[in-house]
């Protein structure tokens, strides 16, 4: 057995989110306003549909959270059921107002735009290809799914210790493995970074452990039999950064 590929890539949240991405997010959502209203009205065109598709499922879901030993538990559930089943007119008026041109929906989209700057944590992992290239999550998966383009975007945070781009998965599942792996790594890096920045070292490490376990049970089990893969998020206490570390070993 021998190591045929080893890569370490350090993760850093992007300094900012490009303004054009925020503008596109806002304009795209606002352009969907009329379609969302139309879809709601088509799906729930009447009070009876409201009751069967919204009110009853909402009641069933909510009722499951009520402790049966709570005083008047059954009456509380009945009260909620009556209120929600009789709420169609308020609901219908609400969506008409919310999705009117210049209504609450458009206003809230604009108001939330500033909060979308947290996308910099995500773009730090996946990158913005046309501006900064790919991030560490994409590079790590690209290296083991045959995407030689990732090396064009290597920088100071990337260290290809051994080997070169290769594909270690059956050809028919490569695109699904890549998408799944990038998603798992990105989620782990972002949440672990949140914990790290808040000074929650034990929670950061718990996130890392949980994500690595998910990788063990999914991505690593899908490789071709002639390889083994160790793919993990780690924390470098000296650099004070999270990183992705992967090692491919030949079983021959």
Beta strands, then each sheet from edge to edge (+ up, - down):
strand 1: 2-10
strand 2: 127-128
strand 3: 133-134
strand 4: 158-162
strand 5: 227-236
strand 6: 241-250
sheet 1: 4+ 1- 6+ 5-
sheet 2: 2+ 3-
end
